[in-house]
Amino acid sequence: MKKSIVATAICLVAVLIVCAVGGYTSVLADKRKVPIYKVATDSNRVSISFDAAWGADKTLQILDVCDQYNVKATFFLVGFWVDKFPEMVEEIARRGHEIGTHSQTHPQMSKLSAQQVSNELSTSCSKISAITGNTVTVFRAPFGDYNNQLLEVASGLGLYTIQWSIDSLDWKGISAQQIAERVTKATRGDIILCHNNSDHIVQALPAIFTALQGKGLTFVPIGQLIYKTDYTVDHTGVQHPNLPT
């Protein structure tokens, strides 16, 4: 009986050793990486972003409304959109908005190899930089789809992977009022997701900007909202500054 207990104990120790040094470490410790969904901040700042992939008909109108309300936004551009609308890329940058990459071909990036991910990001960033002269520092994954590999490759290329905490659902074709009702729930540190060519986004923006600025919030590009160094992203995607110990 004692021999059996000893043998069982030895087996358990062996399993623990294998888990500690082998492929089971992810079972014992949660190593899942998370993009930035929201920023924990004491500053009354918020960010609005526009993903651009399939058209540009409303982009100039969006820029005009942003100018009217003194709003600076972040535009996440797909590489083939950049190819098709280079003059629009230049205009977005000229008006002082931030431009991030939304990949080169808008694939489901969690299904790509590390090299394919790198090619998607580096190609699209190079195209944007060639037009604007600015280094790309923020990235949004198509469909919001990500895994650890994607986040690691993006970070290695100097990119912060950005999700969103407020989804306008503008892509569903809902009314301008419905879009505004969703977005005006935003509070400090929120990142708002919109699209540059959705049906009613132009009509929704004045109400969004008026309401949120009326709450004392200032719109800044995402690159000015997030922490660039010495931070932690918790399991819910909230980015926190690391406090001194």
C-alpha positions in Angstrom: 0.0 0.0 0.0 2.8 2.4 1.0 4.7 1.6 -2.2 1.6 2.4 -4.3 1.2 5.8 -2.6 4.9 6.6 -3.1 4.6 5.5 -6.8 1.6 7.8 -7.3 3.4 10.7 -5.7 6.4 10.2 -7.9 4.1 10.2 -11.0 2.4 13.4 -9.9 5.8 15.1 -9.4 6.9 14.0 -12.9 3.7 15.4 -14.4 4.2 18.7 -12.7 7.8 18.8 -14.0 6.7 18.1 -17.5 4.0 20.8 -17.2 6.5 23.3 -15.9 9.0 22.8 -18.7 7.0 21.5 -21.6 4.0 22.4 -23.7 1.5 22.4 -20.9 2.5 25.7 -19.3 -0.4 27.5 -21.0 -2.8 25.2 -19.1 -1.3 26.1 -15.8 -1.0 29.8 -16.4 -3.2 32.1 -18.5 -0.8 33.5 -21.1 -3.5 34.9 -23.4 -2.6 38.4 -24.7 -5.3 41.0 -25.1 -5.3 44.2 -27.4 -6.2 47.6 -26.0 -10.0 48.1 -25.8 -10.1 51.1 -23.5 -7.7 53.2 -21.5 -7.9 53.8 -17.8 -7.2 57.6 -17.5 -8.1 60.5 -15.3 -8.1 62.8 -18.3 -11.4 63.6 -20.0 -10.3 62.2 -23.4 -12.0 59.8 -25.8 -11.1 58.5 -29.2 -13.3 58.0 -32.3 -12.0 55.8 -35.1 -13.1 55.0 -38.6 -12.2 51.7 -40.4 -11.8 52.1 -44.1 -11.9 49.2 -46.5 -14.7 49.2 -49.1 -15.4 52.8 -50.2 -14.6 56.5 -49.8 -17.8 58.3 -50.8 -18.4 59.7 -47.3 -14.9 60.3 -46.2 -14.6 64.0 -47.1 -17.9 64.7 -45.4 -16.6 63.0 -42.2 -13.5 65.1 -42.4 -15.6 68.2 -42.8 -17.7 67.4 -39.7 -14.6 66.6 -37.7 -13.2 70.0 -38.7 -16.5 71.8 -37.7 -16.3 70.3 -34.2 -12.5 70.4 -33.8 -12.3 66.6 -33.6 -9.2 64.7 -34.4 -9.8 61.0 -35.1 -7.9 57.8 -36.1 -8.5 56.2 -39.5 -7.6 52.5 -39.9 -6.9 52.0 -43.6 -6.6 48.7 -45.5 -3.7 48.6 -47.9 -5.9 48.0 -51.0 -8.0 51.1 -49.9 -4.8 53.1 -49.8 -3.9 51.9 -53.3 -7.3 52.9 -54.6 -7.6 56.3 -52.8 -4.1 57.7 -52.3 -5.4 61.3 -52.5 -7.8 60.6 -49.7 -5.0 59.2 -47.5 -3.1 62.4 -48.1 -6.1 64.5 -47.2 -6.8 62.6 -44.0 -3.2 63.2 -42.9 -3.3 66.8 -44.1 -6.2 67.6 -41.8 -4.3 66.3 -38.8 -5.9 62.9 -38.2 -4.0 59.8 -37.3 -3.7 56.9 -39.7 -3.3 53.3 -38.6 -3.2 50.1 -40.5 -6.1 47.8 -40.9 -4.0 45.2 -42.7 -3.1 44.9 -46.4 -5.9 42.6 -47.7 -8.4 42.4 -44.8 -7.9 38.7 -44.0 -8.8 36.7 -40.9 -5.3 37.2 -39.4 -5.5 34.6 -36.7 -5.4 32.0 -39.5 -2.2 33.4 -41.0 1.4 32.4 -40.3 3.7 34.8 -38.5 5.4 35.7 -41.8 2.1 36.3 -43.5 1.0 38.6 -40.6 4.3 40.4 -40.9 3.8 40.9 -44.6 0.2 42.2 -44.1 1.3 44.8 -41.6 4.6 45.9 -43.0 3.3 46.2 -46.6 0.3 48.3 -45.5 2.4 50.5 -43.1 4.9 51.2 -45.9 2.2 52.3 -48.3 0.7 54.7 -45.7 4.1 56.1 -44.7 5.1 56.6 -48.3 2.1 58.9 -48.8 1.9 60.7 -45.5 5.6 60.7 -44.4 4.4 59.5 -40.9 5.3 56.3 -39.1 2.3 54.1 -38.5 2.0 53.1 -34.8 -1.5 51.7 -34.4 -3.2 48.7 -35.9 -6.7 47.3 -35.8 -7.2 43.7 -36.9 -9.9 43.0 -39.5 -13.1 41.6 -37.9 -11.5 42.3 -34.5 -9.9 38.8 -34.9 -6.6 38.2 -33.1 -4.4 35.7 -31.3 -1.2 35.8 -29.4 0.9 35.4 -32.5 -0.8 38.4 -34.2 -0.2 40.6 -31.1 3.4 39.6 -30.8 4.2 40.2 -34.5 2.5 43.6 -34.4 4.4 44.6 -31.3 7.6 43.5 -32.9 6.8 45.9 -35.7 6.2 48.8 -33.3 2.5 48.6 -33.6 -0.1 48.9 -30.8 -3.1 46.6 -31.5 -6.3 48.5 -30.9 -9.9 47.1 -30.5 -12.8 49.2 -29.2 -15.0 49.6 -26.2 -17.9 51.4 -27.9 -19.3 49.8 -31.1 -21.5 52.2 -33.1 -22.9 49.3 -35.2 -23.1 51.8 -38.0 -22.2 48.9 -40.4 -25.6 47.4 -39.7 -27.5 50.2 -41.5 -29.1 51.4 -38.3 -30.4 55.0 -38.2 -28.3 58.1 -37.3 -30.2 58.4 -34.1 -29.5 54.8 -33.1 -25.8 55.2 -33.9 -25.7 58.4 -31.8 -27.6 56.8 -28.9 -25.0 54.0 -28.8 -21.9 56.2 -29.1 -23.0 58.9 -26.7 -22.8 56.4 -23.8 -19.0 56.8 -24.1 -17.0 58.0 -21.1 -13.3 58.9 -20.6 -10.9 56.5 -22.1 -13.3 54.8 -24.4 -12.4 53.9 -28.0 -15.3 54.3 -30.5 -15.6 52.1 -33.6 -17.2 53.6 -36.7 -16.7 53.0 -40.4 -16.0 55.6 -43.1 -18.6 54.5 -45.5 -21.5 53.3 -43.4 -25.0 54.5 -44.4 -25.8 57.1 -41.7 -22.5 57.9 -40.0 -22.2 61.4 -41.4 -25.6 62.3 -40.1 -24.9 60.8 -36.7 -21.6 62.6 -36.1 -22.9 66.1 -35.1 -25.1 64.6 -32.4 -22.2 62.4 -31.2 -19.7 65.3 -31.0 -22.2 67.7 -29.5 -23.2 65.3 -26.7 -19.8 64.0 -25.8 -18.2 67.5 -25.9 -21.1 68.7 -23.8 -20.0 66.1 -21.2 -16.6 67.7 -21.1 -14.9 65.1 -23.3 -12.1 65.9 -25.8 -11.6 63.8 -28.9 -8.0 62.8 -29.5 -6.4 60.3 -31.9 -5.9 56.9 -30.3 -2.1 57.4 -30.3 -2.6 60.3 -27.9 -5.0 58.4 -25.7 -3.0 55.2 -25.0 0.1 54.8 -22.9 3.1 54.0 -25.0 5.4 52.7 -22.2 5.2 51.3 -18.7 1.6 49.9 -18.9 -0.4 46.8 -18.4 -3.5 45.6 -20.3 -5.8 43.6 -18.1 -7.9 40.6 -19.1 -10.8 42.8 -20.1 -8.6 44.9 -22.5 -8.3 48.0 -20.3 -4.9 49.6 -20.5 -3.6 50.8 -17.1 -0.4 52.8 -16.4 2.0 51.0 -14.1 2.1 52.8 -10.8 5.4 53.3 -9.1 6.0 50.8 -6.2 
